[in-house]
Amino acid sequence: MSVLLALAIALLLAVLPRLLPTPATYVLAAVPAEAMAQAMGAKPPGSAARPDNLLYFPVGLHPAERCLHGPLVVTGRVRIRPPLQFWRISAGEIRFGDCSRAPAGIQAISVGRRHAQAGEYRLKAGVCLKGDLAVQGDLYLERFSSVLGSVQASGGVWMDEGAEVAGAVIAHGSVRVGRRSRIAGPLMSKRSISLARECVIGAWQAPTSVSAARVRIHEGCKVYGQVSAEEGAQVNALAGADARPPPL
């Protein structure tokens, strides 16, 4: 019996080293010298300089829902492909879809004048108003009209195609920014904001902000700075004849 026990112990001692995991030192020694040099000399992930358009998703993007939960912060330029719902995006330049036809942004201008209007006010097409404008009611900026200053309205603000405001737009009511319109910013509303295609808010190296309870953005719009909406912002794609294939 003792002989059998001794043989069993000897057999176990002979087989046991093969059952144990290979030591790490042996594994490293088995790696070819050239491959080891490349591996040891490789830079760790993230050690290289980050591109200026690197995206950060603190909470996450849900592709199925096309919804961005949580803020998105980008140090440079970011392009948002519609449709998408979000609450806050901050970047040096935010492109919503194809912005190749959007004009350049404008910066704020102050001429030191102030105009006050009681009740609804309409700035005729092609007219340029120099100075800040305060309206006790709704404000209508017709096609290609411009204000060299800031605008404040107790009602809503409607900007037709090509209208410009070289300053801030602050409204208690809703704000509608027409196609190819430009605002230096900031743009604020207590209700809702609608940004048409090819409109531009802010300018390069002059970032601003767009804020409202709700924001509706059409593809082709460009914003420099930040867009935030307490109840959510929606980016819509162009449809029908207005739709264009994405650039290569």
HELIX and SHEET records of a PDB file:
HELIX    1   1 SER A    2  LEU A   19  1                                  18    
HELIX    2   2 ALA A   24  ALA A   30  1                                   7    
HELIX    3   3 ALA A   33  GLY A   41  1                                   9    
HELIX    4   4 GLY A  240  ASP A  242  5                                   3    
SHEET    1   A 2 GLY A  60  HIS A  62  0                                        
SHEET    2   A 2 CYS A  67  HIS A  69 -1                                        
SHEET    1   B 3 LEU A  72  VAL A  73  0                                        
SHEET    2   B 3 LEU A  84  PHE A  96  1                                        
SHEET    3   B 3 ARG A  77  ILE A  80  1                                        
SHEET    1   C 8 LEU A  72  VAL A  73  0                                        
SHEET    2   C 8 LEU A  84  PHE A  96  1                                        
SHEET    3   C 8 LYS A 222  ASN A 236 -1                                        
SHEET    4   C 8 VAL A 200  ILE A 201  1                                        
SHEET    5   C 8 ARG A 182  ILE A 183  1                                        
SHEET    6   C 8 GLU A 164  VAL A 165  1                                        
SHEET    7   C 8 SER A 146  LEU A 148  1                                        
SHEET    8   C 8 CYS A 128  LYS A 130  1                                        
SHEET    1   D 9 LEU A  72  VAL A  73  0                                        
SHEET    2   D 9 LEU A  84  PHE A  96  1                                        
SHEET    3   D 9 LYS A 222  ASN A 236 -1                                        
SHEET    4   D 9 THR A 208  ALA A 212  1                                        
SHEET    5   D 9 LEU A 187  SER A 189  1                                        
SHEET    6   D 9 VAL A 169  ALA A 171  1                                        
SHEET    7   D 9 VAL A 151  ALA A 153  1                                        
SHEET    8   D 9 ASP A 132  GLN A 136  1                                        
SHEET    9   D 9 ARG A 114  ALA A 118  1                                        
SHEET    1   E 9 LEU A  72  VAL A  73  0                                        
SHEET    2   E 9 LEU A  84  PHE A  96  1                                        
SHEET    3   E 9 LYS A 222  ASN A 236 -1                                        
SHEET    4   E 9 ARG A 214  HIS A 218  1                                        
SHEET    5   E 9 SER A 192  LEU A 195  1                                        
SHEET    6   E 9 VAL A 175  VAL A 177  1                                        
SHEET    7   E 9 VAL A 157  MET A 159  1                                        
SHEET    8   E 9 LEU A 139  LEU A 141  1                                        
SHEET    9   E 9 TYR A 121  LEU A 123  1                                        
END                                                                             
